[in-house]
Amino acid sequence: SSQRVLGLCERVASEARPSTVADLGVAIALAGAAFDGATLTVRVNLKGLDDPVYAARTAGTLDRLTGEITALRHRVAQVISGRTGILA
């Protein structure tokens, strides 16, 4: 999952060899894009459901995950930026 990939990136970002820091930036971009695409699909599909309770509960879960993923992306980007001087 995107969250797992981002978590792995966070774990290794401060210890990664300098030559691989850019690869971590690419990994967070791709994992983030995968999450964004999946989120869009889920949100669109939720609108077509006949069960408003399930849709609301799922939307709440998605909102929580979105917040967690956003924070995780930011933390990894900060480490990359700190190591390279380039905004990730």
C-alpha positions as CSV (number, residue, x, y, z in Angstrom):
1,S,0.0,0.0,0.0
2,S,1.0,3.6,-0.4
3,Q,1.1,4.1,3.3
4,R,3.5,1.2,3.7
5,V,5.8,2.5,1.0
6,L,5.9,5.9,2.5
7,G,6.5,4.4,5.9
8,L,9.5,2.5,4.6
9,C,10.8,5.7,2.9
10,E,10.5,7.5,6.2
11,R,12.4,4.8,8.0
12,V,15.4,4.9,5.6
13,A,15.4,8.6,4.5
14,S,17.8,9.8,7.2
15,E,20.2,6.9,6.7
16,A,20.0,6.4,2.9
17,R,23.2,6.9,0.9
18,P,23.3,10.3,-0.6
19,S,23.2,8.8,-4.1
20,T,19.8,7.3,-3.3
21,V,18.0,10.3,-1.7
22,A,16.6,11.3,-5.1
23,D,15.2,7.8,-5.5
24,L,13.3,8.2,-2.2
25,G,11.9,11.4,-3.6
26,V,10.6,9.6,-6.6
27,A,9.2,6.8,-4.4
28,I,7.2,9.3,-2.3
29,A,5.9,11.0,-5.4
30,L,4.8,7.7,-6.9
31,A,3.3,6.3,-3.7
32,G,1.5,9.6,-3.1
33,A,0.1,9.6,-6.7
34,A,-1.1,6.0,-6.2
35,F,-2.9,7.0,-3.0
36,D,-4.4,10.1,-4.6
37,G,-5.7,8.1,-7.5
38,A,-7.2,5.4,-5.3
39,T,-8.8,8.1,-3.1
40,L,-10.4,9.8,-6.1
41,T,-11.8,6.4,-7.2
42,V,-13.2,5.6,-3.8
43,R,-14.8,9.1,-3.3
44,V,-16.5,8.9,-6.7
45,N,-17.8,5.4,-6.0
46,L,-19.1,6.4,-2.5
47,K,-21.4,8.9,-4.2
48,G,-23.2,6.0,-6.0
49,L,-23.8,3.9,-2.9
50,D,-27.3,3.3,-1.6
51,D,-26.1,2.9,2.0
52,P,-25.4,6.4,3.4
53,V,-24.2,5.0,6.8
54,Y,-21.5,2.9,5.1
55,A,-20.6,5.7,2.7
56,A,-20.2,8.2,5.6
57,R,-18.1,5.7,7.7
58,T,-15.9,4.9,4.7
59,A,-15.5,8.6,3.9
60,G,-14.4,9.2,7.5
61,T,-11.9,6.4,7.3
62,L,-10.6,7.9,4.0
63,D,-10.3,11.3,5.6
64,R,-8.3,9.9,8.4
65,L,-6.0,8.0,6.0
66,T,-5.6,11.1,3.9
67,G,-4.5,13.1,6.9
68,E,-2.0,10.4,7.9
69,I,-0.6,10.0,4.3
70,T,-0.3,13.8,4.0
71,A,1.7,14.0,7.2
72,L,3.9,11.1,6.2
73,R,4.6,12.6,2.8
74,H,5.5,15.9,4.4
75,R,7.8,14.3,7.0
76,V,9.7,12.3,4.3
77,A,9.9,15.4,2.0
78,Q,11.3,17.4,4.9
79,V,14.1,14.9,5.5
80,I,14.9,14.8,1.8
81,S,14.9,18.6,1.6
82,G,17.1,18.8,4.7
83,R,19.6,16.3,3.2
84,T,19.7,17.9,-0.3
85,G,18.7,21.5,0.1
86,I,16.1,20.9,-2.6
87,L,12.4,20.9,-2.0
88,A,11.0,17.4,-2.5
